[in-house]
């Protein structure tokens, strides 16, 4: 006699109705085919591989082929539109990084990424002060990207929004080499080559690319060169050594700055005259490498050691009025940074049936030499002038952490973690004059971040989960860089912000390797770091009161036919200041005009966002795709006095894949912004000159071809 089944509970039936209504066939498929085998999507969200369905956290995985399919492979923002809760925007400005925010964290960053931890092959791309970047990611050799959102990001340290992890693809079997070329609007050109395979005990994945563009706007040309290598040696039955190395060379990227609303309306391709007169631009070089040693001590115990080191040199010319730079206390209009960083992560893992324990310690260090020069010599602008700042800044962190997974039964998974973070900042001032005193100093921040999550199987392929956690963010060196009093030196009065998050959600596997997710969250932050002043080309920051971010995220991916797939995602986010404060981002600073009211929305964020795609992708022959994105209004400043209007755009792709023996030829034609919509692709939050808007291109095209050979 077959085993007796328990009747479904009312909660189970309600969840099935909810997800089944959005994705037809779920409930009936489970009733008629309970033993159907579905593809298991594996993620590493809790530092141990697990099925995405079971992890009690909102996590999205995008495989490398999907990252590249129909894309220019220039910016990570091209492929992250399908991730709910994440807003990634291309600024059309390669002197600045892609704007990325997760659940409302990171939107205030004027450049780079903050509030979100970034990793490439488990090596941090976020420095210990919390500032990160994705410029060095070579997408042509990427194997997958995972985006973890919500409370579990606290287990990675100095971040509150989430974690983005990019992994190089595994060595191909049999070996494969490929080359590609792409051309497009506004002088876009990209050439790339990859090689992947095994030779004896060595597995290798190599990738390199060069991207150039004349830019959509005036004064926005760029030249960027990337290289990435991942080598893995199997040293024994239980021992593996992996070497990861990459380099970034940005010889010059012109900076078109933002536009005021009047300038944008008159000429969206234009620039402010200051960008031309001061020749605003940026150069950047970065090289880094890391080693990962994984050793299985026995069937239950394993050890993992990761070490890395890197160097990043940046020179940026800014548009700051000469009279302002002439002030004896002003650091000038040219920033020259040399950053050396290194770190290690030692991790022990113990696994028993139904229980896994991970313990480790992560240590990271940064040494920054910061020089400032005037951006003029006499009457000549846009040239490096007199020295105005010289200091050495150091940031160090040492974080022990402990994580556990317990499976009391096949239906339950309990995950818990604890991380103790200590981050220290110090500054040694070497620019001391009669009018510029010694501004050396130091500050320390510490926090304990606990996380607890529970996941329960309501039915085969359907889970509900709940997670709670506490995170924190320290100020970054860029936020500490200036004191609000006008004096020089770092602003060590800034405190870290702390947050408490709660998340509940549903996850479902759909027939044919489909999936659907739903998550609701609430995050409350104390001592939020906000803009205090932004005048004369320098921004200072302060700790305001409380903020609240609450929202809903939903996504679905399901095959309509063997070669036809649909994707949908939607985000609703309500992010507000719960306490008022004073700010000054324009001259003169009248108290009434600079009062941010409680209830104002956090700038740089959209209240709602949507993504939809329909993809027809047979292995050979024609492939077609249609993609739509929609975004609601985005406020540009804390005062909520202006906003970029909401918009919706469409893109279409067509390609053809031809296979002849060991050779494969892939071609692509892509058209973005089919309706030629005029809109702001991104905004510069709290810009002191009122140049908030960074226009997106009108209708653009891209054509590419790639040729690969398998041995």
Residue pairs with C-beta under 8 A, 6 or more apart in sequence:
8 16
8 459
9 458
11 458
11 464
12 458
12 459
12 462
15 458
15 462
15 464
15 506
16 26
16 27
16 30
16 458
16 459
16 462
17 27
18 506
18 518
19 26
19 462
19 506
19 508
19 516
19 518
20 26
20 27
20 28
22 516
22 554
22 556
23 508
23 510
23 514
23 516
23 556
23 558
25 510
25 511
26 508
26 510
26 511
26 516
29 36
29 510
29 511
30 459
30 460
30 461
30 462
33 511
34 460
36 511
38 461
38 509
38 510
38 511
38 512
38 513
39 513
40 51
40 53
41 51
41 52
41 53
41 61
41 515
42 49
42 50
42 51
42 52
42 61
43 49
43 50
43 51
43 52
43 55
43 59
43 61
43 146
44 50
44 146
44 165
45 52
45 55
45 57
45 59
45 146
45 148
45 152
45 163
46 55
46 57
46 152
46 155
46 358
46 403
46 405
46 415
46 417
47 155
47 347
47 358
47 403
48 349
48 356
48 358
48 403
48 405
50 405
52 59
52 61
52 507
52 515
53 461
53 463
53 507
53 509
53 515
54 413
54 455
54 463
55 413
55 415
55 453
55 455
55 465
56 413
56 415
56 453
56 454
56 455
56 465
56 466
56 467
57 148
57 149
57 150
57 151
57 152
57 453
57 465
57 467
57 503
58 84
58 85
58 148
58 149
58 150
58 503
58 505
58 517
58 519
58 521
58 553
59 146
59 147
59 148
59 149
60 82
60 83
60 84
60 146
60 147
60 149
60 517
60 555
61 144
61 145
61 146
61 147
62 79
62 80
62 82
62 83
62 144
62 145
62 147
63 143
63 144
64 142
64 143
64 144
64 169
66 79
67 73
67 79
67 139
67 142
67 144
67 145
68 139
68 140
68 142
69 615
69 617
69 623
69 625
70 615
70 623
70 625
70 627
70 653
70 655
70 668
70 670
71 78
71 79
71 139
71 670
72 78
72 182
72 184
72 188
72 190
72 670
72 702
72 704
73 139
73 140
73 182
73 190
73 192
73 209
74 139
74 188
74 190
74 211
75 90
75 98
76 88
76 98
76 100
76 134
76 137
76 139
76 145
76 164
76 166
77 88
77 89
77 90
77 98
77 99
77 100
78 90
79 139
79 145
80 86
80 88
80 100
80 145
80 147
81 88
81 569
81 611
81 627
81 629
82 555
82 567
82 569
82 611
82 613
83 147
83 555
83 569
84 517
84 519
84 553
84 554
84 555
84 569
84 570
84 571
84 609
85 102
85 103
85 149
85 162
85 519
85 551
85 553
85 571
85 573
86 100
86 101
86 102
86 147
86 149
86 162
87 99
87 100
87 101
87 102
87 107
87 571
87 605
87 606
87 609
87 631
88 98
88 99
88 100
89 98
89 99
89 100
89 681
89 682
90 98
90 681
90 682
90 696
91 97
91 98
91 99
91 681
91 682
91 694
92 215
92 216
92 217
92 220
92 256
92 681
92 694
92 695
92 696
92 697
93 220
93 253
93 255
93 256
93 694
94 213
94 220
94 222
94 224
94 250
94 253
95 222
95 253
95 254
95 255
95 280
95 281
95 282
95 316
96 110
96 111
96 112
96 255
96 282
97 111
97 112
97 113
97 133
97 134
97 135
98 113
98 134
99 107
99 109
99 604
99 682
100 106
100 113
100 116
100 134
100 164
101 107
101 115
101 116
101 161
101 604
101 605
102 115
102 116
102 147
102 149
102 153
102 161
102 162
102 164
103 149
103 150
103 161
103 162
103 521
103 523
103 549
103 551
103 573
104 161
104 523
104 549
104 551
104 573
104 575
104 602
104 605
105 115
105 116
105 159
105 160
105 161
105 162
105 473
105 549
106 113
106 114
106 115
106 116
106 161
107 602
107 603
107 604
107 605
107 685
108 114
108 529
108 530
108 531
108 602
108 603
108 604
108 685
108 686
109 115
109 131
110 539
110 684
110 685
110 687
111 478
112 131
112 132
112 133
112 478
113 126
113 131
113 132
113 133
113 134
114 130
114 131
114 132
114 473
114 476
115 130
115 159
115 160
115 161
115 473
116 126
116 132
116 153
116 159
116 161
116 162
116 163
116 164
117 124
117 126
117 132
117 153
117 156
117 157
117 158
117 159
117 162
117 163
117 164
118 124
118 125
118 126
118 132
118 133
118 134
118 163
118 164
118 165
118 166
119 125
119 126
119 163
119 164
119 165
119 166
120 136
120 137
120 165
120 166
120 167
120 168
120 244
120 246
121 166
121 167
121 168
121 230
121 242
121 244
121 290
121 292
122 165
122 290
122 292
122 306
122 345
123 244
123 288
123 290
123 306
123 308
124 132
124 308
124 343
124 364
125 132
125 133
125 134
125 136
125 137
126 132
126 158
126 159
127 339
127 341
127 364
127 366
127 395
128 158
128 341
128 343
128 364
128 365
128 366
128 395
128 396
128 397
128 423
129 158
129 366
129 395
129 423
129 425
129 474
129 475
129 476
129 477
130 158
130 159
130 473
130 474
130 475
130 476
131 476
131 477
131 478
134 164
134 166
135 224
135 248
135 250
135 284
135 286
136 226
136 246
136 247
136 248
136 286
136 288
137 166
137 226
138 207
138 208
138 209
138 226
138 227
138 228
138 246
140 180
140 192
140 194
140 207
140 209
141 168
141 169
141 194
141 196
141 205
141 206
141 207
141 228
141 230
142 166
142 167
142 168
142 169
143 167
143 168
143 169
143 170
143 205
144 166
144 167
144 169
145 164
145 165
145 166
145 167
146 163
146 164
146 165
146 167
147 162
147 163
147 164
147 165
148 162
148 163
148 164
148 165
149 161
149 162
149 519
149 553
150 162
150 467
150 469
150 501
150 503
150 519
150 521
150 523
151 451
151 453
151 467
151 468
151 469
151 470
151 471
151 501
151 502
151 503
152 163
152 417
152 451
152 453
152 467
152 469
153 159
153 160
153 161
153 162
153 163
153 471
154 160
154 417
154 419
154 449
154 450
154 451
154 469
154 470
154 471
154 472
154 501
155 401
155 403
155 417
155 419
155 449
155 451
155 469
156 163
156 419
157 362
157 397
157 399
157 419
157 421
157 449
158 397
158 421
158 423
158 472
158 473
158 474
159 471
159 473
160 471
160 472
160 473
160 497
160 499
160 501
160 523
160 525
168 205
168 207
168 228
168 230
168 244
169 196
169 205
170 203
170 205
171 196
171 197
171 198
171 203
171 204
171 205
171 232
172 196
172 197
172 205
172 710
173 197
173 198
174 197
174 710
174 711
175 195
175 196
175 197
175 198
175 199
175 710
175 711
176 194
176 195
176 196
176 197
176 708
176 709
176 710
176 711
177 193
177 194
177 195
177 196
177 708
177 709
178 193
178 194
178 195
178 706
178 707
178 708
178 709
179 191
179 192
179 193
179 194
179 706
179 707
179 708
180 190
180 191
180 192
180 193
180 704
180 705
180 706
180 707
181 189
181 190
181 191
181 192
181 704
181 705
181 706
182 188
182 189
182 190
182 191
182 668
182 702
182 703
182 704
182 705
183 189
183 702
183 703
183 704
184 700
184 701
184 702
184 703
185 216
185 697
185 700
185 701
185 702
186 213
186 214
186 215
186 216
186 697
186 700
187 212
187 213
187 214
187 215
187 221
188 211
188 212
188 213
188 702
189 211
189 212
189 213
190 209
190 210
190 211
190 212
190 704
191 209
191 210
192 207
192 208
192 209
192 210
193 207
193 208
193 209
194 205
194 206
194 207
194 208
195 204
195 205
195 206
195 207
196 204
196 205
196 206
197 203
197 204
197 711
198 204
201 233
201 234
201 235
202 231
202 232
202 233
203 231
203 232
203 233
203 234
204 229
204 230
204 231
204 232
205 228
205 229
205 230
206 228
206 229
206 230
207 226
207 227
207 228
207 229
208 225
208 226
208 227
208 228
209 225
209 226
210 223
210 224
210 225
210 226
211 222
211 223
211 224
211 225
211 226
212 221
212 222
212 223
212 224
213 220
213 221
213 222
214 220
214 221
215 221
215 222
215 254
215 256
216 269
216 695
216 696
216 697
216 700
217 256
217 268
217 269
217 270
217 271
217 695
218 256
218 269
218 270
218 271
218 276
219 254
219 255
219 256
219 271
219 275
219 276
219 280
220 254
220 255
220 256
220 271
221 252
221 253
221 254
222 250
222 252
222 253
222 254
223 250
223 251
223 252
223 253
224 248
224 249
224 250
224 253
225 247
225 248
225 249
225 250
225 251
226 246
226 247
226 248
226 249
227 246
227 247
228 245
228 246
229 243
229 244
229 245
229 246
230 242
230 243
230 244
231 242
231 243
232 240
232 241
232 242
232 243
233 240
233 241
233 242
234 240
235 241
237 296
238 295
238 296
238 297
238 302
239 293
239 294
239 295
239 296
240 293
240 294
240 295
241 291
241 292
241 293
241 294
242 291
242 292
242 293
242 294
243 289
243 290
243 291
244 289
244 290
244 291
244 292
244 308
245 287
245 288
245 289
245 290
246 287
246 288
246 289
247 285
247 286
247 287
247 288
248 284
248 285
248 286
248 287
249 284
249 285
250 282
250 283
250 284
250 285
251 283
252 281
252 282
252 283
253 281
253 282
253 283
253 284
254 275
254 280
254 281
255 275
255 280
255 281
255 282
255 316
255 317
256 271
256 275
256 280
257 271
257 272
257 274
257 275
257 280
257 319
257 691
258 272
258 683
258 684
258 687
258 689
258 691
258 692
258 693
258 694
259 268
259 270
259 271
259 272
259 691
259 693
259 694
259 695
260 272
260 689
260 690
260 691
260 692
260 693
261 642
261 692
261 693
263 270
263 272
263 691
264 680
264 693
264 695
268 678
268 695
269 695
272 319
272 689
272 691
274 280
274 319
275 319
277 319
277 381
277 382
278 317
278 318
278 319
278 320
278 333
278 375
278 376
278 381
278 382
279 317
279 381
279 382
280 317
280 318
280 319
280 382
281 316
281 317
282 314
282 315
282 316
282 317
283 314
283 315
284 312
284 313
284 314
284 315
285 312
285 313
286 310
286 311
286 312
286 313
287 310
287 311
288 308
288 309
288 310
288 311
288 312
288 341
289 308
289 309
289 310
290 306
290 307
290 308
290 309
291 306
291 307
291 308
292 304
292 305
292 306
293 303
293 304
293 305
293 306
294 302
294 303
294 304
295 302
295 303
295 304
296 302
297 303
300 350
300 351
300 352
301 348
301 349
301 350
302 348
302 349
302 351
303 346
303 347
303 348
303 349
304 345
304 346
304 347
304 348
304 349
304 360
305 344
305 345
305 346
305 347
306 344
306 345
306 346
306 347
307 342
307 343
307 344
308 342
308 343
308 344
309 340
309 341
309 342
310 340
310 341
310 342
311 338
311 339
311 340
311 341
312 337
312 338
312 339
312 341
313 337
313 338
313 339
314 335
314 336
314 337
314 339
315 334
315 335
315 336
315 337
316 334
316 335
317 333
317 334
317 375
317 382
317 384
318 333
318 334
318 335
318 375
318 537
319 333
319 375
319 537
320 330
320 332
320 333
320 375
320 536
320 537
321 536
321 537
322 376
322 381
324 330
324 536
324 537
325 332
325 333
325 374
325 375
325 376
325 388
325 537
326 374
327 536
328 433
328 435
328 436
329 435
329 436
329 486
329 487
329 488
330 388
330 536
330 538
331 372
331 388
331 389
331 482
331 488
331 538
332 372
332 373
332 374
332 375
332 385
332 386
332 387
332 388
332 389
333 373
333 374
333 375
333 376
333 537
334 372
334 373
334 374
334 375
334 384
334 385
335 370
335 371
335 372
336 370
336 371
336 372
336 373
337 368
337 369
337 370
337 371
338 368
338 369
339 366
339 367
339 368
339 369
340 366
340 367
341 364
341 365
341 366
341 367
342 364
342 365
343 362
343 363
343 364
343 365
344 362
344 363
345 360
345 361
345 362
345 363
346 360
346 361
347 358
347 359
347 360
348 358
348 359
348 360
349 356
349 357
349 358
350 356
350 357
350 358
351 357
354 406
354 407
354 408
355 404
355 405
355 406
355 407
356 404
356 405
357 402
357 403
357 404
358 401
358 402
358 403
358 404
359 400
359 401
359 402
359 403
360 400
360 401
361 398
361 399
361 400
361 401
362 397
362 398
362 399
362 401
363 396
363 397
363 398
363 399
364 396
364 397
365 394
365 395
365 396
365 397
366 393
366 394
366 395
366 396
367 392
367 393
367 394
368 392
368 393
368 394
368 395
368 477
369 391
369 392
370 389
370 390
370 391
370 392
370 393
370 481
371 387
371 389
371 390
372 387
372 388
372 389
372 390
373 384
373 385
373 386
373 387
373 388
373 389
374 384
374 385
374 386
374 388
375 381
375 382
375 383
375 384
375 385
376 382
376 383
376 385
377 383
377 384
377 385
377 386
387 431
388 431
389 431
389 488
390 429
390 430
390 431
391 427
391 428
391 429
391 430
391 431
391 439
391 440
391 489
392 427
392 428
392 430
393 425
393 426
393 427
393 428
393 477
393 490
394 424
394 425
394 426
394 427
395 423
395 424
395 425
395 477
396 423
396 424
397 421
397 422
397 423
397 424
398 422
399 419
399 420
399 421
399 422
400 419
400 420
401 417
401 418
401 419
401 420
402 417
402 418
402 419
403 415
403 416
403 417
403 418
404 415
404 416
404 417
405 413
405 414
405 415
406 413
406 414
406 415
407 413
407 414
408 414
410 457
411 456
411 457
412 454
412 455
412 456
412 457
413 454
413 455
413 456
414 452
414 453
414 454
414 455
415 451
415 452
415 453
415 454
415 455
416 450
416 451
416 452
416 453
417 450
417 451
417 452
418 448
418 449
418 450
418 451
419 448
419 449
420 446
420 447
420 448
420 449
421 445
421 446
421 447
421 448
421 449
421 472
422 444
422 445
422 446
423 444
423 445
423 446
423 474
424 442
424 443
424 444
424 445
425 442
425 443
425 444
425 445
425 474
425 477
425 480
425 490
425 492
426 440
426 441
426 442
426 443
427 439
427 440
427 441
427 442
427 489
427 490
428 440
429 438
429 439
429 440
429 488
429 489
431 488
432 438
436 488
437 488
439 487
439 488
439 489
439 490
440 489
441 489
441 490
441 492
442 492
443 480
443 490
443 492
443 494
445 472
445 474
445 495
445 496
447 472
447 496
447 498
448 470
449 469
449 470
449 471
449 472
450 469
450 470
451 467
451 468
451 469
451 470
452 467
452 468
452 469
453 465
453 466
453 467
453 468
454 465
454 466
454 467
455 463
455 464
455 465
456 463
456 464
456 465
457 463
458 464
461 508
461 509
461 510
462 506
462 507
462 508
462 509
463 506
463 507
463 508
464 504
464 505
464 506
464 507
465 504
465 505
465 506
465 507
466 502
466 503
466 504
466 505
467 501
467 502
467 503
467 504
468 500
468 501
468 502
468 503
469 500
469 501
470 498
470 499
470 500
470 501
471 498
471 499
471 501
472 496
472 497
472 498
472 499
473 496
473 497
473 499
473 529
474 496
475 491
475 494
475 496
475 529
475 541
477 490
479 491
479 494
479 529
479 539
479 541
480 490
480 491
480 492
480 494
480 541
481 490
481 491
481 538
482 488
482 491
482 538
482 539
482 540
483 489
483 490
483 491
483 540
484 491
484 532
484 533
484 540
484 542
491 540
491 541
494 529
494 541
494 542
494 543
495 527
495 543
496 527
497 525
497 526
497 527
497 528
497 529
497 543
498 525
498 526
498 527
499 523
499 524
499 525
499 526
500 523
500 524
501 521
501 522
501 523
501 524
502 521
502 522
502 523
503 519
503 520
503 521
503 522
504 519
504 520
504 521
505 517
505 518
505 519
505 520
506 516
506 517
506 518
506 519
507 515
507 516
507 517
507 518
508 515
508 516
508 517
509 515
510 516
510 556
510 557
510 558
511 558
512 558
512 559
513 559
514 556
514 557
514 558
514 559
515 555
515 556
515 557
515 558
516 554
516 555
516 556
516 557
516 558
517 553
517 554
517 555
517 556
518 552
518 553
518 554
519 552
519 553
519 554
520 551
520 552
520 553
521 549
521 550
521 551
521 552
521 553
522 548
522 549
522 550
523 548
523 549
523 550
524 546
524 547
524 548
524 549
524 578
525 546
525 547
525 548
525 549
526 545
526 546
527 543
527 544
527 545
528 543
528 544
528 545
528 546
528 547
528 577
529 541
529 542
529 543
529 544
530 541
530 542
530 543
530 544
530 581
530 583
530 596
530 638
531 539
531 540
531 541
531 542
531 583
531 585
531 638
531 685
531 686
532 540
532 541
532 542
532 582
532 583
532 584
533 539
533 540
533 583
533 584
533 585
533 589
533 688
534 540
534 584
534 585
534 686
534 687
534 688
535 584
535 585
535 586
535 587
535 688
536 688
537 688
539 686
539 688
542 581
544 577
544 579
544 581
544 596
545 577
545 578
545 579
545 580
545 581
546 577
546 578
546 579
547 575
547 576
547 577
547 578
547 602
548 574
548 575
548 576
548 578
549 573
549 574
549 575
549 602
550 573
550 574
550 575
551 571
551 572
551 573
551 574
551 575
552 570
552 571
552 572
553 569
553 570
553 571
553 572
554 568
554 569
554 570
555 567
555 568
555 569
555 570
556 566
556 567
556 568
556 569
557 565
557 566
557 567
557 568
558 565
558 566
559 565
559 566
560 566
563 616
563 617
563 618
564 614
564 615
564 616
565 614
565 615
565 617
566 612
566 613
566 614
566 615
567 611
567 612
567 613
567 614
567 615
568 610
568 611
568 612
569 610
569 611
569 612
570 608
570 609
570 610
570 611
571 606
571 608
571 609
571 610
572 607
572 608
573 605
573 606
573 607
573 608
573 609
574 607
575 601
575 602
575 605
576 599
576 600
576 601
576 602
577 596
577 597
577 598
577 599
577 600
577 601
577 602
577 638
578 598
578 599
579 598
580 595
580 596
580 597
580 598
580 600
581 595
581 596
582 591
582 594
582 595
582 596
583 594
583 596
583 638
583 639
583 686
584 594
585 594
585 637
585 638
585 639
585 686
585 687
585 688
586 593
586 688
586 690
593 639
594 639
596 638
596 639
600 635
600 638
600 639
600 640
601 607
601 635
601 640
602 635
602 638
603 634
603 635
603 636
603 637
603 638
603 640
603 683
603 685
603 686
604 634
604 635
604 636
604 683
604 685
605 634
605 635
606 631
606 632
606 633
606 634
606 646
607 632
607 633
608 630
608 631
608 632
609 629
609 630
609 631
609 632
610 628
610 629
610 630
611 627
611 628
611 629
611 630
612 627
612 628
613 625
613 626
613 627
613 628
614 625
614 626
614 627
615 623
615 624
615 625
616 622
616 623
616 624
616 625
617 623
617 625
618 657
619 657
620 657
620 658
620 659
621 656
621 657
622 654
622 655
622 656
623 653
623 654
623 655
623 656
623 657
624 652
624 653
624 654
624 655
625 652
625 653
625 654
626 650
626 651
626 652
626 653
627 650
627 651
627 652
627 653
628 648
628 649
628 650
628 651
629 648
629 649
629 651
630 646
630 647
630 648
630 649
631 646
631 647
631 648
632 646
633 643
633 644
633 645
633 646
634 643
634 644
634 646
634 680
634 683
635 642
635 643
636 642
636 643
636 644
636 683
636 684
636 685
636 686
636 687
636 692
636 693
637 685
637 686
637 687
637 692
638 686
642 692
644 679
644 680
644 683
644 692
644 693
645 679
645 680
647 677
647 679
648 677
649 672
649 673
649 674
649 675
649 677
649 679
650 673
650 674
650 675
651 670
651 671
651 672
651 673
651 674
652 670
652 671
652 674
653 668
653 669
653 670
653 671
654 668
654 669
655 666
655 667
655 668
655 669
656 666
656 667
657 664
657 665
657 666
657 667
658 664
658 665
658 666
659 665
662 709
662 710
662 711
663 707
663 708
663 709
664 707
664 708
664 709
664 710
665 705
665 706
665 707
666 705
666 706
666 707
666 708
667 703
667 704
667 705
668 702
668 703
668 704
668 705
669 701
669 702
669 703
670 701
670 702
670 703
671 699
671 700
671 701
671 702
672 697
672 699
672 700
672 701
672 702
673 696
673 697
673 698
673 699
673 700
674 699
675 699
676 698
676 699
677 698
678 695
678 698
679 695
679 696
680 693
680 694
680 695
680 696
681 694
681 695
681 696
681 697
682 694
682 696
683 692
683 693
683 694
684 691
684 692
684 693
684 694
685 692
